[in-house]
Amino acid sequence: MIRNKRAAMEMSMGTIVTIILLVVVLVLGIFFVQKIFGTGNKAIDQIDTQVQNEINKLFTQEGKSLVVYPNSREISIKQGETGGFGFSIKNTDRASHYYDYRVEVSSIPSSCSLTEDEANGLIALGGAGRVPSGGGKLGSGQVLDNAVLVKFDIPKEVPLCLLRYDLTIYRDGLEDNAQSISIDLQIR
């Protein structure tokens, strides 16, 4: 009987030690996951700030009403990855305006086996919208506070090819006030 109690006691101590070790590992795992994601968010915020600074620099250097970053208007994204471009608008008119925008594929080479719908489906974020968001208007000489990010998500099975997209800006939603610029996407 004493032997059974001793064995039961050793087994319960082993179970308690195992539970304590598992809890410690779980807490450390949660800590490291939070640390990793926190660092990732800070890096994204820094990139966003850098892109916004570059866009503001382009406005002052070039005196344009629409700027795209990267200013080469060429982006290269590997299969299975995401990437994109940013753009911003400056109201060069005397009156206040809102702006609608749309990004659509405009050129697909015959060597690329994508349809127009499939190419437009690669746009994961920012394919169309109105700026400034929230229903406001850009006053005369104002620039968007935050650049618009257009993001592409390229699946691994998409063929390697060069696609041209048009970014079209409509002032006050009117097509006769449209301004367009092309962006080349190289899938590698």
TORROVEX-62332 format. One record per residue: x, y, z of N, C-alpha, C in turn; residue number from 1. Coordinates in Angstrom, 2 decimals. Each point is the difference from the previous one (the first is absolute). Layout:
BEGIN
X; Y; Z; X; Y; Z; X; Y; Z; NUM
...
! end
This chain:
BEGIN
0.82; -1.18; 0.00; -0.82; 1.18; 0.00; 0.87; 1.26; 0.00; 1
1.04; 0.00; 0.84; 0.90; 1.15; 0.05; 0.70; 0.15; -1.34; 2
0.32; -1.11; -0.61; 0.67; 0.02; -1.29; -0.90; 0.64; -1.07; 3
-1.29; -0.31; 0.02; -0.94; 0.57; -0.96; -0.15; 1.51; 0.19; 4
-0.03; 0.44; 1.27; -0.11; 1.43; 0.28; 1.24; 0.74; -0.49; 5
1.16; -0.65; 0.19; 1.24; 0.61; -0.43; 0.03; 0.12; -1.53; 6
-0.44; -1.02; -0.69; -0.04; 0.02; -1.46; -0.99; 1.05; -0.49; 7
-1.14; 0.08; 0.67; -1.01; 1.00; -0.38; 0.54; 1.41; 0.23; 8
0.73; 0.18; 1.11; 0.57; 1.30; 0.32; 1.04; 0.39; -1.05; 9
0.85; -0.93; -0.41; 1.02; 0.29; -1.01; -0.66; 0.32; -1.34; 10
-1.06; -0.72; -0.32; -0.69; 0.24; -1.25; -0.68; 1.38; 0.01; 11
-0.63; 0.37; 1.09; -0.66; 1.30; 0.06; 1.04; 1.12; -0.01; 12
1.16; -0.18; 0.60; 1.07; 1.01; -0.05; 0.51; 0.14; -1.43; 13
0.15; -1.11; -0.69; 0.44; 0.03; -1.40; -1.02; 0.73; -0.88; 14
-1.26; -0.23; 0.26; -1.07; 0.67; -0.75; 0.02; 1.50; 0.26; 15
0.18; 0.39; 1.25; 0.04; 1.42; 0.36; 1.20; 0.68; -0.66; 16
1.15; -0.64; 0.04; 1.20; 0.56; -0.64; -0.23; 0.15; -1.50; 17
-0.61; -1.01; -0.62; -0.28; 0.06; -1.44; -0.95; 1.15; -0.32; 18
-1.04; 0.16; 0.79; -0.96; 1.09; -0.22; 0.69; 1.35; 0.14; 19
0.84; 0.15; 1.02; 0.72; 1.27; 0.20; 0.90; 0.30; -1.19; 20
0.73; -1.02; -0.47; 0.87; 0.20; -1.16; -0.80; 0.38; -1.25; 21
-1.14; -0.64; -0.21; -0.83; 0.32; -1.16; -0.54; 1.43; 0.07; 22
-0.39; 0.44; 1.19; -0.49; 1.37; 0.17; 1.12; 1.00; -0.29; 23
1.20; -0.28; 0.49; 1.14; 0.88; -0.25; 0.28; 0.09; -1.50; 24
0.00; -1.14; -0.69; 0.24; -0.02; -1.45; -1.10; 0.78; -0.72; 25
-1.25; -0.17; 0.41; -1.11; 0.72; -0.61; 0.15; 1.52; 0.18; 26
0.33; 0.43; 1.20; 0.18; 1.43; 0.27; 1.16; 0.56; -0.82; 27
1.11; -0.72; -0.07; 1.13; 0.46; -0.80; -0.37; 0.05; -1.48; 28
-0.75; -0.98; -0.48; -0.44; 0.00; -1.39; -0.86; 1.21; -0.32; 29
-0.94; 0.31; 0.87; -0.86; 1.17; -0.20; 0.84; 1.28; 0.02; 30
0.94; 0.08; 0.92; 0.88; 1.17; 0.09; 0.77; 0.21; -1.30; 31
0.61; -1.07; -0.52; 0.80; 0.13; -1.22; -0.87; 0.32; -1.22; 32
-1.19; -0.56; -0.08; -0.89; 0.31; -1.12; -0.39; 1.48; 0.03; 33
-0.34; 0.52; 1.18; -0.33; 1.42; 0.11; 1.19; 0.88; -0.37; 34
1.17; -0.41; 0.42; 1.21; 0.76; -0.31; 0.24; 0.04; -1.51; 35
-0.17; -1.14; -0.66; 0.23; -0.07; -1.44; -1.01; 0.87; -0.75; 36
-1.29; -0.12; 0.34; -1.01; 0.78; -0.69; 0.12; 1.49; 0.31; 37
0.39; 0.34; 1.20; 0.21; 1.40; 0.36; 1.11; 0.62; -0.83; 38
1.09; -0.74; -0.19; 1.11; 0.47; -0.82; -0.44; 0.16; -1.44; 39
-0.79; -0.95; -0.50; -0.50; 0.08; -1.38; -0.86; 1.23; -0.22; 40
-0.86; 0.32; 0.95; -0.86; 1.19; -0.13; 0.82; 1.28; 0.01; 41
1.04; 0.06; 0.83; 0.86; 1.18; 0.02; 0.71; 0.17; -1.33; 42
0.46; -1.11; -0.59; 0.68; 0.07; -1.29; -0.95; 0.50; -1.08; 43
-1.25; -0.46; 0.02; -0.99; 0.44; -0.98; -0.27; 1.49; 0.17; 44
-0.12; 0.47; 1.24; -0.23; 1.43; 0.25; 1.16; 0.83; -0.52; 45
1.24; -0.49; 0.18; 1.17; 0.72; -0.49; -0.01; 0.05; -1.52; 46
-0.35; -1.11; -0.65; -0.06; -0.03; -1.46; -1.06; 0.98; -0.49; 47
-1.17; 0.00; 0.66; -1.08; 0.90; -0.38; 0.45; 1.45; 0.11; 48
0.71; 0.34; 1.06; 0.51; 1.36; 0.18; 1.02; 0.34; -1.08; 49
0.87; -0.95; -0.34; 1.00; 0.24; -1.03; -0.66; 0.23; -1.36; 50
-1.02; -0.81; -0.32; -0.70; 0.16; -1.27; -0.68; 1.37; -0.04; 51
-0.66; 0.37; 1.09; -0.68; 1.30; 0.05; 1.01; 1.14; -0.17; 52
1.17; -0.11; 0.62; 1.04; 1.03; -0.15; 0.49; 0.09; -1.44; 53
0.19; -1.16; -0.64; 0.46; -0.01; -1.40; -1.05; 0.64; -0.91; 54
-1.26; -0.31; 0.25; -1.07; 0.58; -0.82; -0.04; 1.51; 0.19; 55
0.12; 0.47; 1.22; 0.01; 1.44; 0.25; 1.18; 0.67; -0.70; 56
1.16; -0.69; 0.00; 1.17; 0.54; -0.67; -0.25; 0.10; -1.51; 57
-0.68; -1.01; -0.58; -0.29; 0.03; -1.43; -0.93; 1.17; -0.35; 58
-0.96; 0.31; 0.86; -0.88; 1.14; -0.25; 0.80; 1.29; -0.06; 59
0.93; 0.18; 0.92; 0.76; 1.26; 0.03; 0.99; 0.07; -1.16; 60
0.58; -1.13; -0.39; 0.99; 0.00; -1.08; -0.63; 0.14; -1.38; 61
-1.13; -0.68; -0.21; -0.53; -0.09; -1.35; -1.18; 0.93; -0.26; 62
-0.63; 0.52; 1.03; -1.12; 0.90; -0.20; -1.20; -0.62; -0.69; 63
-0.24; -1.28; 0.20; -1.11; -0.70; -0.65; -1.21; -0.08; 0.93; 64
-1.15; -0.36; -0.59; -1.20; -0.18; 0.80; -0.22; -1.46; 0.38; 65
0.73; -0.92; -0.63; -0.09; -1.43; 0.30; 1.40; -0.58; 0.00; 66
0.39; -0.63; 1.10; 1.30; -0.67; 0.05; -0.19; -1.44; 0.44; 67
0.87; -0.84; -0.53; -0.02; -1.44; 0.29; 1.35; -0.38; 0.57; 68
-0.01; -0.85; 1.01; 1.25; -0.52; 0.55; -0.03; -1.52; -0.08; 69
0.97; -0.63; -0.59; 1.27; 0.55; -0.47; -0.20; 0.85; -1.26; 70
0.80; 1.06; -0.10; -0.20; 0.94; -1.10; 0.38; -0.57; -1.36; 71
0.66; -1.16; -0.04; 0.26; -0.67; -1.28; -1.29; -0.60; -0.56; 72
-1.02; -0.13; 0.86; -1.30; -0.60; -0.34; 0.15; -1.44; -0.47; 73
1.05; -0.66; 0.47; 0.22; -1.41; -0.30; 0.14; -0.75; 1.32; 74
-0.79; -1.06; 0.16; 0.10; -0.83; 1.19; 0.22; -1.43; -0.43; 75
0.76; -0.70; 0.79; 0.34; -1.39; -0.29; -0.36; -0.83; 1.23; 76
-0.84; -1.02; -0.22; -0.45; -0.83; 1.11; 0.18; -1.47; -0.38; 77
0.57; -0.76; 0.93; 0.19; -1.43; -0.23; -1.31; -0.75; 0.18; 78
-0.11; -1.12; -0.68; -1.16; -0.87; 0.18; -0.09; -0.41; 1.47; 79
-1.21; 0.02; 0.54; -0.21; -0.37; 1.39; 0.24; 1.13; 0.99; 80
0.26; 1.21; -0.49; 0.27; 1.13; 0.89; -0.97; 1.15; -0.27; 81
0.07; 1.01; 0.86; -0.83; 1.20; -0.18; 0.91; 1.21; -0.15; 82
-0.54; 1.03; -0.60; 0.74; 1.26; -0.17; -0.94; 1.01; -0.63; 83
0.49; 1.18; -0.25; -0.88; 0.99; -0.61; 0.66; 1.34; -0.17; 84
-0.84; 1.02; -0.12; 0.49; 1.36; -0.19; -0.91; 0.95; 0.77; 85
0.52; 1.18; 0.24; -0.78; 1.03; 0.68; -0.17; 1.20; -0.92; 86
-1.08; 0.73; 0.20; -0.18; 1.23; -0.76; -0.68; 1.04; 0.87; 87
0.17; 1.24; -0.40; -0.64; 1.09; 0.71; -0.41; 1.07; -1.00; 88
-0.93; 0.82; 0.42; -0.58; 1.02; -0.86; 0.17; 1.37; 0.65; 89
0.28; 0.99; -0.84; 0.04; 1.39; 0.46; -1.05; 0.77; -0.80; 90
-0.82; 0.73; 0.69; -1.02; 0.81; -0.67; 0.66; 1.29; -0.49; 91
0.17; 0.11; -1.31; 0.63; 1.19; -0.58; -1.04; 1.01; -0.49; 92
-1.28; -0.31; 0.21; -1.08; 0.90; -0.40; -0.29; 1.00; 1.12; 93
-0.75; 1.05; -0.30; -0.34; 0.99; 1.03; -1.15; -0.46; 0.89; 94
-0.84; -0.89; -0.51; -1.15; -0.49; 0.76; 0.35; -1.30; 0.71; 95
-0.79; -0.35; 1.01; 0.17; -1.27; 0.71; -0.65; -1.12; -0.81; 96
0.62; -1.19; 0.04; -0.51; -1.14; -0.77; 0.20; -1.29; 0.78; 97
-0.82; -1.00; -0.34; 0.29; -1.38; 0.41; 0.45; -0.73; -1.26; 98
0.66; -1.12; 0.18; 0.55; -0.74; -1.13; -0.36; -1.47; 0.13; 99
-0.48; -0.58; -1.10; -0.21; -1.44; -0.09; 1.19; -0.56; -0.77; 100
0.37; -1.23; 0.32; 1.09; -0.63; -0.74; -0.35; -1.45; -0.30; 101
0.63; -0.51; -1.05; -0.20; -1.40; -0.38; 1.30; -0.52; -0.62; 102
0.37; -1.22; 0.35; 1.16; -0.66; -0.57; -0.51; -1.20; -0.78; 103
0.35; -0.06; -1.30; -0.43; -1.11; -0.86; 1.12; -0.38; -0.94; 104
0.02; -1.27; -0.36; 1.00; -0.46; -0.97; -0.33; 0.63; -1.35; 105
1.03; 0.46; -0.71; -0.22; 0.60; -1.31; 0.73; -0.74; -1.11; 106
0.99; -0.81; 0.37; 0.76; -0.71; -1.03; 0.48; -1.35; 0.54; 107
-0.39; -1.06; -0.71; 0.45; -1.35; 0.32; 0.64; -0.56; -1.27; 108
1.28; -0.32; 0.03; 0.63; -0.54; -1.21; -0.61; -1.35; -0.39; 109
0.04; -0.31; -1.28; -0.58; -1.27; -0.47; 0.73; -1.20; 0.58; 110
1.25; 0.18; 0.41; 0.77; -1.11; 0.59; -0.44; -0.31; 1.43; 111
-0.78; 0.89; 0.60; -0.47; -0.19; 1.37; -1.41; -0.61; -0.07; 112
-0.19; -1.09; 0.68; -1.27; -0.73; -0.10; -1.04; 0.45; 1.02; 113
0.04; 1.26; 0.39; -0.99; 0.54; 0.93; -1.12; 0.71; -0.76; 114
-1.21; -0.10; 0.53; -1.10; 0.79; -0.53; 0.00; 1.36; 0.69; 115
-0.81; 0.91; -0.50; -0.10; 1.32; 0.61; -0.54; -0.10; 1.43; 116
-1.01; -0.85; 0.19; -0.57; -0.18; 1.35; 1.03; -0.59; 0.96; 117
0.80; -0.96; -0.48; 1.03; -0.60; 0.86; 1.07; 1.03; 0.36; 118
0.40; 0.82; -0.97; 1.01; 1.03; 0.26; -0.52; 1.03; 0.99; 119
-1.26; 0.41; -0.15; -0.58; 0.94; 0.96; -0.21; -0.65; 1.36; 120
-0.17; -1.32; 0.02; -0.16; -0.73; 1.25; 1.28; -0.06; 0.82; 121
1.14; 0.34; -0.59; 1.27; 0.02; 0.74; 0.07; 1.20; 0.95; 122
-0.87; 0.99; -0.22; -0.03; 1.17; 0.88; -0.71; -0.41; 1.29; 123
0.76; -0.03; 1.09; -0.55; -0.46; 1.28; -0.57; 1.14; 0.83; 124
0.51; 1.20; -0.20; -0.38; 1.12; 0.85; 0.16; 1.31; -0.77; 125
-0.99; 0.87; 0.10; 0.13; 1.33; -0.59; -0.26; 0.08; -1.48; 126
-0.80; -0.90; -0.55; -0.28; 0.00; -1.43; -0.86; 1.16; -0.45; 127
-0.81; 0.53; 0.91; -0.87; 1.13; -0.32; -0.42; 0.67; 1.30; 128
-0.35; 1.27; -0.10; -0.45; 0.68; 1.21; -0.17; 1.49; -0.21; 129
-0.26; 0.67; 1.10; -0.16; 1.46; -0.01; 0.94; 0.58; 1.04; 130
0.67; 1.09; -0.38; 0.88; 0.69; 0.93; -0.34; 1.48; -0.02; 131
0.15; 0.73; 1.08; 0.34; -0.55; 1.30; -1.15; -0.84; 0.55; 132
0.35; -1.01; 0.77; -1.02; -0.87; 0.57; -0.79; 0.78; 1.05; 133
-1.18; -0.47; 0.29; -0.82; 0.67; 1.00; -0.91; 1.08; -0.57; 134
-0.04; 0.12; -1.33; -0.94; 0.92; -0.61; 0.47; 1.44; -0.09; 135
1.23; 0.29; 0.37; 0.50; 1.37; -0.08; 0.48; 0.35; -1.40; 136
0.57; 1.18; -0.11; 0.57; 0.46; -1.27; 1.40; 0.53; 0.26; 137
0.81; -0.03; -1.05; 1.33; 0.61; 0.06; -0.14; 1.47; -0.36; 138
0.48; 0.86; 0.87; -0.02; 1.42; -0.29; 1.06; 0.36; -1.02; 139
-0.07; 1.19; -0.50; 0.97; 0.48; -0.98; 1.42; -0.10; 0.55; 140
0.89; -0.66; -0.76; 1.39; -0.16; 0.40; 0.26; -1.10; 1.01; 141
-1.04; -0.67; 0.47; 0.18; -1.06; 1.00; 0.42; -1.32; -0.65; 142
0.74; -0.78; 0.79; 0.44; -1.34; -0.38; -0.67; -0.98; 0.95; 143
-0.28; -1.21; -0.48; -0.56; -1.02; 0.89; 0.90; -0.18; 1.21; 144
-0.61; -0.12; 1.18; 0.77; -0.22; 1.22; 0.74; -1.32; -0.06; 145
-0.67; -1.04; -0.48; 0.61; -1.33; -0.10; -0.10; -0.49; -1.43; 146
1.11; -0.46; -0.52; 0.01; -0.55; -1.35; -0.89; -1.23; -0.06; 147
-0.52; -0.29; -1.18; -0.83; -1.19; -0.22; 0.93; -1.13; -0.42; 148
-0.17; -1.16; 0.63; 0.80; -1.17; -0.34; -0.83; -0.95; -0.84; 149
0.53; -0.39; -1.15; -0.62; -1.01; -0.85; 0.87; -1.24; 0.13; 150
-0.60; -1.09; 0.45; 0.76; -1.20; 0.32; -0.42; -1.15; -0.92; 151
0.99; -0.72; -0.50; -0.22; -1.16; -0.85; 0.36; -1.25; 0.79; 152
-0.79; -1.05; -0.18; 0.28; -1.31; 0.60; 0.17; -0.97; -1.16; 153
1.23; -0.49; -0.19; 0.32; -0.84; -1.16; 0.08; -1.46; 0.44; 154
-0.98; -0.83; -0.39; 0.07; -1.43; 0.34; 1.15; -0.68; -0.73; 155
0.44; -1.13; 0.54; 1.13; -0.72; -0.59; -0.29; -0.52; -1.40; 156
-1.27; -0.26; -0.32; -0.33; -0.59; -1.29; -0.19; 1.02; -1.12; 157
0.11; 1.29; 0.30; -0.14; 1.04; -1.02; 1.23; -0.05; -0.92; 158
-0.20; 0.08; -1.32; 1.15; -0.06; -0.91; 0.90; 1.24; 0.12; 159
1.26; -0.20; -0.34; 0.96; 1.10; -0.01; -0.30; 0.89; -1.20; 160
-0.28; 1.26; 0.24; -0.26; 0.92; -1.10; 0.03; 1.44; 0.48; 161
-0.07; 0.90; -0.96; 0.00; 1.44; 0.27; -1.40; 0.53; -0.31; 162
-0.62; 0.62; 0.99; -1.35; 0.54; -0.17; 0.04; 1.52; 0.18; 163
-0.82; 0.70; -0.74; -0.11; 1.45; 0.16; -1.37; 0.32; 0.58; 164
0.01; 0.78; 1.07; -1.22; 0.45; 0.65; -0.11; 1.51; -0.16; 165
-1.23; 0.48; -0.13; -0.24; 1.44; -0.05; -0.63; 0.45; 1.31; 166
0.58; 1.02; 0.60; -0.58; 0.67; 1.16; -0.70; 1.24; -0.55; 167
-1.32; 0.03; 0.12; -0.78; 1.12; -0.52; -0.63; 0.76; 1.16; 168
0.18; 1.30; -0.01; -0.53; 0.89; 1.04; -1.10; 0.84; -0.63; 169
-1.17; 0.03; 0.66; -1.14; 0.79; -0.47; -0.27; 1.10; 1.03; 170
0.12; 1.25; -0.42; -0.30; 1.11; 0.91; -1.51; 0.19; 0.09; 171
-0.51; -0.02; 1.21; -1.43; 0.12; 0.28; -0.82; -1.06; -0.74; 172
0.62; -1.15; -0.29; -0.69; -1.12; -0.62; -0.30; 0.17; -1.48; 173
0.52; 1.05; -0.63; -0.30; 0.27; -1.40; 1.08; -0.57; -0.91; 174
-0.44; -0.72; -1.03; 0.96; -0.63; -0.91; 0.73; 1.03; -0.86; 175
-0.61; 1.15; -0.27; 0.69; 0.99; -0.82; 1.13; 0.70; 0.76; 176
0.05; -0.21; 1.31; 1.10; 0.53; 0.82; 1.00; -1.09; 0.35; 177
0.00; -1.09; -0.74; 0.83; -1.16; 0.34; 1.47; 0.25; -0.34; 178
0.84; -0.54; 0.85; 1.45; 0.02; -0.21; 0.48; -1.43; 0.18; 179
0.85; -0.49; -0.91; 0.41; -1.40; 0.06; 1.51; -0.12; -0.07; 180
0.51; -1.02; 0.68; 1.43; -0.30; -0.01; 0.14; -1.52; 0.03; 181
1.00; -0.52; -0.68; 0.15; -1.46; -0.06; 1.11; -0.48; 0.93; 182
-0.21; -1.22; 0.51; 0.94; -0.66; 0.90; 0.25; -1.39; -0.55; 183
1.26; -0.39; -0.10; 0.35; -1.33; -0.51; 0.28; -0.95; 1.15; 184
-0.62; -1.19; -0.06; 0.20; -1.04; 1.00; 0.72; -1.17; -0.66; 185
1.20; -0.27; 0.45; 0.78; -1.15; -0.48; -0.18; -1.13; 1.00; 186
-0.59; -1.11; -0.45; -0.14; -1.18; 0.85; 1.20; -0.89; -0.29; 187
0.77; -0.30; 1.05; 1.19; -0.84; -0.20; -0.04; -1.21; 0.89; 188
! end
